[in-house]
């Protein structure tokens, strides 16, 4: 199955969180920070959203930083994704 986001929505997939510190200490699952860096999987068409014209600035394959508690988590075919609004994406990582 594939997901096709609507409006100004973007489907992202978290990049793996770091499991060891710089000093080599292995972190327990509960001690890891929630990841805020993800890869863009799918992008909505933009257009007229809530009465405002929205241009999409992200594209599939880019790595982005998003708001820590943004979006809706979705599980599809055993993979976990997050659907966020483009405005919840803070930066594109180059």
Phi and psi in degrees as a GROMACS rama.xvg file:
@    title "Ramachandran Plot"
@    xaxis  label "Phi"
@    yaxis  label "Psi"
@TYPE xy
-126.019  157.66  UNK-2
-111.641  135.758  UNK-3
-122.924  101.694  UNK-4
-67.8258  152.328  UNK-5
-104.406  155.283  UNK-6
58.0018  -129.389  UNK-7
-97.764  25.0009  UNK-8
-85.4815  151.652  UNK-9
-134.171  134.137  UNK-10
-95.9997  125.416  UNK-11
-126.797  159.397  UNK-12
-128.643  126.587  UNK-13
-60.1311  142.025  UNK-14
-83.6693  151.806  UNK-15
-58.4104  135.162  UNK-16
-73.9733  148.998  UNK-17
-67.2644  130.081  UNK-18
-99.2055  -9.71268  UNK-19
-130.655  152.302  UNK-20
-82.3371  172.887  UNK-21
-61.5895  -28.1386  UNK-22
-81.8381  -3.10589  UNK-23
95.2685  6.33597  UNK-24
-78.9059  130.317  UNK-25
-82.491  129.675  UNK-26
-90.0763  140.05  UNK-27
-73.6972  159.098  UNK-28
-53.9542  -39.2556  UNK-29
-75.5707  -17.7541  UNK-30
-88.9897  -12.4164  UNK-31
-72.9182  142.342  UNK-32
-75.862  149.656  UNK-33
-65.4153  128.117  UNK-34
-65.8494  144.968  UNK-35
-122.062  5.64753  UNK-36
-110.522  135.219  UNK-37
-146.991  167.333  UNK-38
-107.137  137.956  UNK-39
-77.1938  125.412  UNK-40
-99.3845  -40.4859  UNK-41
-152.472  150.18  UNK-42
-128.854  134.636  UNK-43
-71.0352  170.506  UNK-44
-77.4826  -13.3845  UNK-45
75.9026  -135.367  UNK-46
89.1963  -150.29  UNK-47
-85.9977  107.341  UNK-48
-121.033  121.941  UNK-49
53.3689  38.8187  UNK-50
79.4859  5.834  UNK-51
-122.741  143.296  UNK-52
-77.826  124.714  UNK-53
-117.41  125.894  UNK-54
-102.683  131.87  UNK-55
-84.0372  127.216  UNK-56
-104.725  -11.9562  UNK-57
-102.441  156.255  UNK-58
-136.322  162.071  UNK-59
-58.1833  135.992  UNK-60
96.0716  -15.3298  UNK-61
-75.1503  151.436  UNK-62
-97.1385  134.118  UNK-63
-132.572  159.736  UNK-64
-110.568  130.106  UNK-65
-125.041  164.882  UNK-66
-58.5251  138.372  UNK-67
-55.2239  -42.4468  UNK-68
-113.891  27.4391  UNK-69
-83.4938  157.123  UNK-70
85.4256  179.701  UNK-71
-120.322  125.125  UNK-72
-80.7022  134.963  UNK-73
-133.801  139.183  UNK-74
-111.888  124.715  UNK-75
-138.804  124.054  UNK-76
54.002  38.5146  UNK-77
80.0247  -0.341856  UNK-78
-106.809  145.624  UNK-79
-101.691  131.153  UNK-80
-128.504  163.878  UNK-81
-127.947  133.354  UNK-82
-105.535  119.389  UNK-83
-125.902  161.1  UNK-84
-79.3262  151.73  UNK-85
-57.9501  -32.0655  UNK-86
-67.7313  -16.5691  UNK-87
-82.5634  -9.45926  UNK-88
-86.4817  123.532  UNK-89
-89.9659  -33.4037  UNK-90
-160.942  156.52  UNK-91
-103.477  129.874  UNK-92
-93.6168  124.701  UNK-93
